[in-house]
């Protein structure tokens, strides 16, 4: 009996000794509810005000869009807004193919991984990241820390701002935005008008066709600014990745396309679960956008005031 009592006492002492944590007496500093509300709303509306007029808008924060943003973060004088319709940016780059963990990247696209210090296994002609989320979380962290970049997630681009002048003809001049939840419920509610963010150049990286995919080039087609959107061809990795990077370009004045949206517009093959083309297409898109900005700055310098195409006169019926 004494042995049982002694063992019980020992167990009690052990429970006490191994139940304490450094957080047992933790206490938060005081705060009021209105402080939380004002801290969020004041900063968000300040960002909206600051980015209502910006240099570059990137539509879509998948692997191509984030790679574009990362490349533009190297140019701190260029103001960049990222608009992502999902709550969680990253697109399909949180996992590899068929919901597997590993991410395959063909060389030479691994150079961005070296810059980001993302570890990988070298398999000769390609590298493998142990989990795709390691890449996405790392590049997202770098992008969000950049002082010249702001992410607006849970925000959908419903339309484009399209203008026309004598120098450029029709060109893209901004994004028509709304909360994604509003965009998804226009058919169930009364009219809910959008907001607008102006830009000098847009990078459309909305991915392959889907409910909200390839939205940039599909809108250009409806506006008659591109002749057709045939959709991506069947899978061929070796052809697809080269074609997507090679054809990343400013497709109409003021709009650069990259990533799988290139395949949708040009009908080139899909590459499936290899991500190198997404990285390099996004990086190339950043430099296409920079070239567009340089051309516009040169035009603005040569022509102090742009001459707009005269609007038609209104006549009474």
N, C-alpha and C positions, 0 to 999 in steps of 0.2 A: 504493500500500500504506500509506504514511504517513497519507494522507487517511482511509483506512478505520479505521486504529488511532485516529486523533484523534477521529473521529466516534464510535467505540465508547467512548472515554474520556469524551467529552462526554455521551453517553447514560447512562453509569454515574453521572456526577456529577448529572445531572438526576434520575435515578431516586432517588438518595439525597436530593436536595434536596426532592423532592416526595413522599416516602414517609412522612415523619414526621407524627405527629398529637399533639395535646396529651395523649392518653391512653396513649402508649407505655409510660410508666413508672408507670402507675396501679397502686395496690395497695390492696385493701380492708383495713379494720380487722379484727382477729381476732374470731372468734365460735365458740362451741361449739354442737353440734347440740341439746343440751338447752335452751340459751338460746332458740333459735328455737321449740322446742316449747312451752316455758313462756310465752313472749311471746304466742303465739297462743291457747293453751288458757285461760290465766288471764283474758285479756280477754274471750274469747267467753263463758265461763261466768259472768263478772261481769255481762255484758250480759244473759244469760239470767235471772240472778237479779234484776237490776234491772227487767227488763221482764216478769217473770212476772205482775205486776199493773200495768196501765197504763191511761191514759185512753182512748186511741184505738188500735185496730188497723186498719190499711189492708191489705186482702187484694188483692194484685195491683199490680205496679209498672209498669203501662203508662202511656200519656200521661195518662189520667184519674187514676190512682192517684198518680202523681208530682205532678200539678198540685194534687191535694188535699193531699199532704204539704208541698208548697212553701207553700201558703196557711196551713197549720197551723204552719209554721216561724216565722210572724210572731207566734205566741202561745207564747213560750218556757216558760210555766208549764204548758203542756199536753204531757204525755208521749205520744209516738207511736211505735208499732212498725209497720214495714212488713214484710209477709210475702210473698215472691215465690218461686213454685215453680221458676223458671228460674235457671240460674247467672248469666245476664246480665239485669239489670233493663232495662226499656224497652219490653217487649212488642213491638207492631208499629210502634213509632215510630222505628225506626232507618232506615226507608226510607219513601218515599211509596207511591203505588199501583203495583201490578204490578212491584214491586221497582225502581221508578225512584227517583232520588235526591231530587228536589225535594219539599218539603212545602208544601201549600196550606192557608192558614188564612183563613177568612172573618172580616171585621170584625164586631163589635168585639173579637173574641178576641185580636187582635194586641196588646192592651194588656199582656198577660203577657209578650210578647216584648220590649216596651219595658222592663219591669221587669227582665227577665233580661239585657238588652242583647244580645239575639240579632239580628243584622242580617238584613234582608229587603228584597225588592223590592216596592214599593207598586204594585199594579195597580188601584187605585181601590176597588172593593168587597171586595177580598181582597188578601192579601200572599203572597209566595212566599219561603220559606227555601231557599237554594241546595242544602242537603243536610239531610234530616230528622235525621241524626245530630248536627248542630250544635245543634238544639234539645234533643234528648234528653241529650246529654252535658253541656250547660250546666245544665239543670234538675236533673239527677242530681248534679252537683257541688255545686250550692247546697243541695240536700236533705241530702246526706251530711255537709256541713259544719255543719248545724244542730245545736246541742247537745242539743235535745229530741227528736231523731229517731234511731232505730236501724233499719237494714235487716237483715233475716234472709233472705238469698237461698238458693237451693237447698233451700227449705223449703216443704212443701205443707200446706195446710189440709185435713185429711181430714174434719172434722166441725165442728159448732158446739156451744158450751156454751149450753144453753137452760134457763132457770129460770122459776119462776112465783111471784108473790106477789100479795097482795090489791090493791096499788096499781097495778101495771102489767100484771097478767095474765102471759102468757108473754112473755119477752123474751130477747134474745141477750146472753150475758154473757161470751163468750170464744171462743177458737179452739182446736181440737184439731189439733195439728201433728205432723209427722214429716218426716224427711229425704225429699226428693222421690224419690231412688233407692229408698228403702224403700217408699214409697207405690206406685211403679210395679211393685214385685215382690212384693206381698202374695200373689199367686196362685202364685208359684214357691217361696216360702219358708214356714217355720213362722210362727205368729202373732208379729207385732212390734208391741207396744203403742205408742201415741203419747205425746206430751207435751201440756201444756195451758198456754195463756197467757190470763189473765183480762183483761177490759177493761170499761170503762163503756159504750163504744159502738164498734161495728165499722162500717167503710166497706168495702163489697164492690165491688171494681172489677176483676172477673175477666174482663171482656170478653164477646164473643159466644159462642154455644154451640160446644162442642168437647170433646175428651177431658177437659180440666180447665178449660173455660171456662163462664161463667155458673153456677159451682158454688154460689154463695151462694143465689141464688133457686131453683135446682133442689132444694137441700136443704130450703129453706123449704116448697116444694111438697110434698115427701115427708112433712114433719112436719105438714102441714095448716095451716101458718101463713099461706100465700097460696093462693088458689083455683086458680091455673093459671099456666103459663108457656107462652104460645102461640108464642113465638119471634118474631124480628124479621120485619117485612114487607119487600117488595121495595124496591129502592133508589129514593129520592127525596130528593135533597140538601136542597132548600128546606124540605120538611116535616120531615125527620128531625132536623136539628140543633136547630131550635127545640124539637121535642118532647122530645128527650133532656135538654136543659137544663131545660126547664119541669117535667118529671116526675122530676127528681132529687130524692130525698126520703128520709125515714126511713120505710121501708116497713112495718116492724114495730118495736116498742120495742127499742131497742138496735142496730138495723141500718139503715144508710143505704146506698142503692145509687146508683151513678153510672156514667157511660160507657155502653158498649154493653150492659151488663147491664140497663139501663133499657129499652132496645129489646126485649130478650128477654122481660122480664116484661110489658111493656105492649103488645107487638105493633106498635110504631111502626116506620116504615121505617128501613132502614140508610142511612147517608150516603156510604159508600164512602170515597174517598181525600181527604177534607177533615177537618181535625183540630180546628177551632175548638170544636166541641161537646164534644170530649173535654177540652180545657183548661177550659172554663167549667163543665162538669158537675162536674169534679173540684174546682174552686174553690168551687162552690156546695155540694158535699158536705161540704167542710170546715166551712162555716158551719152546715149542718144538724147536723153532729156537735157543734159548739160549742153550738148551741141545746139539743141533747139533754143535753149535760153540764150546762148551766145548769138545765134542768128537774129533773134528778136531784139536783143540789146543793140546789135549793129543797125538793124532797121530803125529802131527808135532814135538812135543817135543821128542817122542820116536824114530821117524825116521827123521833125519835132512833133508834129501832130498827125496821127493816122487819119486818113480820109476814109470815112465810112461810106459804104454803098448807100446812095440816097434811098430812103424809104418811099414806097408808092404813096401818092397823094390819096387822101380819103375823099370819096365823092358820095354825094347823096344818091340813094337809090331812086 
